[in-house]
Amino acid sequence: MPLTHILLYLSILAWALAAIKQYKTSYFTFFLLNALSDPVTRILYLSFQLWPLKFYPTFILLKNFSLTSRFKLPMILTTSIVVLSTSFFIGDNVFWLYLLCLILSLLIFFTLVNKLIEHINQTRSFSLFLILLIFYQLITSIKYAAMLLDIGKGGISFYLANFSQILLGIGFIFVNINTKNFPIKAEKF
């Protein structure tokens, strides 16, 4: 069995179990989308020969929407259709597809950093869950940036990033937003 298939099946298993752990938390949809993206794109590829990379921007966009409650369903659907249409319009141009994935991944990264800052301001503590999620998203962004910089060498870092993300997915089986926070101790001068 090729390494790509092993990583794919490990990823599916890790993120499915992580989604179960996140059930009934505010991050469940994010983890559910993570769990569904690989199997859905794999099924579309095997059934209709549709290239998986064309669907990843839409999944990334939906994960971004899952982190906020400001958007309503009609806007989410419209934006998703626009991104999916753009992905198909781009066609087989790998550079533009990876660039779209990178831009959308960076939006998630900055949204999560903002959530961590809000959490620190409200609770005066660090959230291990949010720190791990930010680290996961940073790896995702670096993975797409590496592919943009050099498709050949970026492939190696893509596999290393996927392996790291599988390990983080396993970590999310044990950690969720309700996991104990680490208080910030400020000394008075």
C-alpha positions as a LaTeX table, in Angstrom:
\begin{tabular}{lrrr}
\hline
Residue & $x$ (\AA) & $y$ (\AA) & $z$ (\AA) \\
\hline
Met1 & 0.00 & 0.00 & 0.00 \\
Pro2 & 1.46 & 3.40 & $-0.99$ \\
Leu3 & 2.37 & 5.97 & 1.67 \\
Thr4 & $-0.32$ & 8.34 & 0.37 \\
His5 & $-3.04$ & 5.76 & 1.08 \\
Ile6 & $-1.67$ & 5.00 & 4.54 \\
Leu7 & $-1.64$ & 8.71 & 5.42 \\
Leu8 & $-5.12$ & 9.14 & 3.96 \\
Tyr9 & $-6.64$ & 6.31 & 6.02 \\
Leu10 & $-4.83$ & 7.36 & 9.20 \\
Ser11 & $-6.03$ & 10.92 & 8.65 \\
Ile12 & $-9.62$ & 9.81 & 8.14 \\
Leu13 & $-9.52$ & 7.72 & 11.31 \\
Ala14 & $-7.83$ & 10.39 & 13.46 \\
Trp15 & $-10.16$ & 13.19 & 12.39 \\
Ala16 & $-13.29$ & 11.04 & 12.68 \\
Leu17 & $-12.38$ & 10.17 & 16.27 \\
Ala18 & $-11.51$ & 13.81 & 16.98 \\
Ala19 & $-14.90$ & 14.91 & 15.63 \\
Ile20 & $-16.59$ & 12.46 & 17.98 \\
Lys21 & $-14.64$ & 13.96 & 20.91 \\
Gln22 & $-15.68$ & 17.48 & 19.87 \\
Tyr23 & $-19.36$ & 16.54 & 19.68 \\
Lys24 & $-21.56$ & 19.10 & 21.50 \\
Thr25 & $-18.78$ & 21.70 & 21.55 \\
Ser26 & $-18.73$ & 24.91 & 19.52 \\
Tyr27 & $-15.93$ & 23.42 & 17.37 \\
Phe28 & $-17.78$ & 20.26 & 16.33 \\
Thr29 & $-18.60$ & 21.52 & 12.81 \\
Phe30 & $-14.95$ & 22.46 & 12.23 \\
Phe31 & $-13.82$ & 18.95 & 13.19 \\
Leu32 & $-16.66$ & 17.30 & 11.28 \\
Leu33 & $-15.58$ & 19.15 & 8.13 \\
Asn34 & $-12.00$ & 18.02 & 8.77 \\
Ala35 & $-13.22$ & 14.45 & 9.12 \\
Leu36 & $-15.36$ & 14.60 & 5.97 \\
Ser37 & $-13.04$ & 16.43 & 3.57 \\
Asp38 & $-10.71$ & 13.52 & 2.76 \\
Pro39 & $-13.33$ & 10.77 & 2.39 \\
Val40 & $-15.70$ & 12.98 & 0.35 \\
Thr41 & $-12.97$ & 14.12 & $-2.03$ \\
Arg42 & $-11.70$ & 10.54 & $-2.31$ \\
Ile43 & $-15.17$ & 9.26 & $-3.18$ \\
Leu44 & $-15.63$ & 12.03 & $-5.76$ \\
Tyr45 & $-12.28$ & 11.15 & $-7.29$ \\
Leu46 & $-12.93$ & 7.39 & $-7.42$ \\
Ser47 & $-16.51$ & 7.77 & $-8.65$ \\
Phe48 & $-16.29$ & 10.68 & $-11.09$ \\
Gln49 & $-12.53$ & 11.27 & $-11.59$ \\
Leu50 & $-12.90$ & 14.77 & $-10.07$ \\
Trp51 & $-9.61$ & 16.12 & $-8.79$ \\
Pro52 & $-9.70$ & 16.42 & $-4.95$ \\
Leu53 & $-7.74$ & 19.70 & $-4.88$ \\
Lys54 & $-10.68$ & 21.45 & $-6.56$ \\
Phe55 & $-12.87$ & 20.76 & $-3.52$ \\
Tyr56 & $-10.43$ & 21.65 & $-0.73$ \\
Pro57 & $-10.92$ & 25.45 & $-1.01$ \\
Thr58 & $-14.65$ & 24.98 & $-0.40$ \\
Phe59 & $-14.03$ & 22.75 & 2.62 \\
Ile60 & $-11.55$ & 25.30 & 3.99 \\
Leu61 & $-14.07$ & 28.10 & 3.47 \\
Leu62 & $-16.77$ & 26.12 & 5.29 \\
Lys63 & $-14.36$ & 25.48 & 8.19 \\
Asn64 & $-13.80$ & 29.22 & 8.37 \\
Phe65 & $-17.55$ & 29.84 & 8.53 \\
Ser66 & $-17.88$ & 27.20 & 11.25 \\
Leu67 & $-15.69$ & 29.30 & 13.55 \\
Thr68 & $-18.06$ & 32.24 & 13.62 \\
Ser69 & $-21.78$ & 32.73 & 14.03 \\
Arg70 & $-21.92$ & 36.05 & 12.17 \\
Phe71 & $-22.83$ & 34.53 & 8.83 \\
Lys72 & $-26.24$ & 33.24 & 7.78 \\
Leu73 & $-26.95$ & 30.21 & 5.62 \\
Pro74 & $-27.73$ & 32.09 & 2.35 \\
Met75 & $-24.37$ & 33.88 & 2.49 \\
Ile76 & $-22.52$ & 30.66 & 3.34 \\
Leu77 & $-24.15$ & 28.83 & 0.42 \\
Thr78 & $-23.55$ & 31.67 & $-2.02$ \\
Thr79 & $-19.90$ & 32.08 & $-1.04$ \\
Ser80 & $-19.34$ & 28.32 & $-1.14$ \\
Ile81 & $-20.81$ & 28.10 & $-4.64$ \\
Val82 & $-18.61$ & 31.00 & $-5.77$ \\
Val83 & $-15.45$ & 29.37 & $-4.33$ \\
Leu84 & $-16.34$ & 25.96 & $-5.78$ \\
Ser85 & $-17.07$ & 27.54 & $-9.18$ \\
Thr86 & $-13.79$ & 29.46 & $-9.00$ \\
Ser87 & $-11.94$ & 26.22 & $-8.23$ \\
Phe88 & $-13.42$ & 24.58 & $-11.32$ \\
Phe89 & $-12.85$ & 27.70 & $-13.43$ \\
Ile90 & $-9.17$ & 27.65 & $-12.43$ \\
Gly91 & $-9.14$ & 24.12 & $-13.80$ \\
Asp92 & $-5.93$ & 22.16 & $-13.49$ \\
Asn93 & $-3.78$ & 25.17 & $-12.62$ \\
Val94 & $-2.25$ & 23.83 & $-9.42$ \\
Phe95 & $-0.61$ & 27.13 & $-8.47$ \\
Trp96 & $-3.90$ & 29.04 & $-8.27$ \\
Leu97 & $-5.68$ & 26.23 & $-6.43$ \\
Tyr98 & $-2.94$ & 26.06 & $-3.80$ \\
Leu99 & $-2.92$ & 29.86 & $-3.56$ \\
Leu100 & $-6.67$ & 29.84 & $-2.92$ \\
Cys101 & $-6.21$ & 27.14 & $-0.25$ \\
Leu102 & $-3.41$ & 29.17 & 1.35 \\
Ile103 & $-5.44$ & 32.39 & 1.49 \\
Leu104 & $-8.45$ & 30.65 & 3.02 \\
Ser105 & $-6.22$ & 28.77 & 5.49 \\
Leu106 & $-4.62$ & 32.01 & 6.61 \\
Leu107 & $-8.10$ & 33.44 & 7.25 \\
Ile108 & $-8.78$ & 30.51 & 9.59 \\
Phe109 & $-5.38$ & 30.99 & 11.24 \\
Phe110 & $-6.05$ & 34.66 & 12.02 \\
Thr111 & $-9.59$ & 33.88 & 13.19 \\
Leu112 & $-8.19$ & 31.32 & 15.64 \\
Val113 & $-5.49$ & 33.71 & 16.87 \\
Asn114 & $-8.23$ & 36.28 & 17.48 \\
Lys115 & $-10.23$ & 33.66 & 19.42 \\
Leu116 & $-7.19$ & 32.89 & 21.57 \\
Ile117 & $-6.63$ & 36.58 & 22.31 \\
Glu118 & $-10.31$ & 36.97 & 23.27 \\
His119 & $-10.05$ & 33.87 & 25.48 \\
Ile120 & $-6.96$ & 35.22 & 27.24 \\
Asn121 & $-8.64$ & 38.60 & 27.79 \\
Gln122 & $-11.81$ & 37.02 & 29.18 \\
Thr123 & $-10.38$ & 34.23 & 31.32 \\
Arg124 & $-6.79$ & 35.37 & 31.99 \\
Ser125 & $-5.66$ & 31.88 & 30.95 \\
Phe126 & $-4.27$ & 30.02 & 27.96 \\
Ser127 & $-6.40$ & 27.42 & 26.24 \\
Leu128 & $-4.39$ & 24.33 & 25.32 \\
Phe129 & $-7.11$ & 23.45 & 22.82 \\
Leu130 & $-6.88$ & 26.79 & 20.98 \\
Ile131 & $-3.08$ & 26.71 & 20.99 \\
Leu132 & $-3.12$ & 23.22 & 19.42 \\
Leu133 & $-5.74$ & 24.31 & 16.90 \\
Ile134 & $-3.67$ & 27.38 & 15.93 \\
Phe135 & $-0.61$ & 25.16 & 15.57 \\
Tyr136 & $-2.62$ & 22.78 & 13.37 \\
Gln137 & $-3.76$ & 25.66 & 11.18 \\
Leu138 & $-0.24$ & 27.07 & 10.97 \\
Ile139 & 0.99 & 23.70 & 9.68 \\
Thr140 & $-1.83$ & 23.72 & 7.14 \\
Ser141 & $-0.85$ & 27.18 & 5.90 \\
Ile142 & 2.85 & 26.25 & 5.71 \\
Lys143 & 1.91 & 23.08 & 3.81 \\
Tyr144 & 0.14 & 25.09 & 1.11 \\
Ala145 & 2.89 & 27.73 & 1.02 \\
Ala146 & 5.51 & 24.99 & 0.51 \\
Met147 & 3.53 & 23.60 & $-2.40$ \\
Leu148 & 3.34 & 27.08 & $-3.93$ \\
Leu149 & 7.05 & 27.71 & $-3.62$ \\
Asp150 & 8.15 & 24.42 & $-5.14$ \\
Ile151 & 5.71 & 21.76 & $-6.24$ \\
Gly152 & 8.39 & 19.05 & $-6.34$ \\
Lys153 & 10.04 & 19.68 & $-2.98$ \\
Gly154 & 6.80 & 20.95 & $-1.49$ \\
Gly155 & 5.39 & 17.45 & $-1.87$ \\
Ile156 & 7.80 & 16.13 & 0.75 \\
Ser157 & 6.85 & 18.84 & 3.21 \\
Phe158 & 3.20 & 18.20 & 2.33 \\
Tyr159 & 3.55 & 14.58 & 3.53 \\
Leu160 & 5.46 & 15.63 & 6.65 \\
Ala161 & 2.78 & 18.21 & 7.42 \\
Asn162 & 0.04 & 15.62 & 6.94 \\
Phe163 & 1.80 & 13.26 & 9.33 \\
Ser164 & 2.12 & 16.07 & 11.91 \\
Gln165 & $-1.55$ & 16.90 & 11.47 \\
Ile166 & $-2.51$ & 13.27 & 12.04 \\
Leu167 & $-0.62$ & 13.41 & 15.35 \\
Leu168 & $-2.48$ & 16.60 & 16.24 \\
Gly169 & $-5.76$ & 14.93 & 15.24 \\
Ile170 & $-4.95$ & 12.16 & 17.72 \\
Gly171 & $-4.26$ & 14.87 & 20.31 \\
Phe172 & $-7.71$ & 16.34 & 19.69 \\
Ile173 & $-9.21$ & 12.99 & 20.65 \\
Phe174 & $-8.12$ & 13.83 & 24.20 \\
Val175 & $-8.38$ & 17.64 & 24.23 \\
Asn176 & $-11.39$ & 19.83 & 23.51 \\
Ile177 & $-12.44$ & 23.41 & 24.30 \\
Asn178 & $-13.57$ & 22.32 & 27.76 \\
Thr179 & $-10.12$ & 21.01 & 28.67 \\
Lys180 & $-8.50$ & 22.75 & 31.63 \\
Asn181 & $-6.92$ & 26.11 & 30.88 \\
Phe182 & $-3.56$ & 27.31 & 32.13 \\
Pro183 & $-3.90$ & 30.53 & 34.18 \\
Ile184 & $-1.64$ & 33.47 & 33.50 \\
Lys185 & 0.16 & 34.55 & 36.64 \\
Ala186 & 1.08 & 38.21 & 36.60 \\
Glu187 & 3.51 & 39.45 & 39.19 \\
Lys188 & 3.08 & 42.91 & 40.64 \\
Phe189 & 6.02 & 45.29 & 40.50 \\
\hline
\end{tabular}
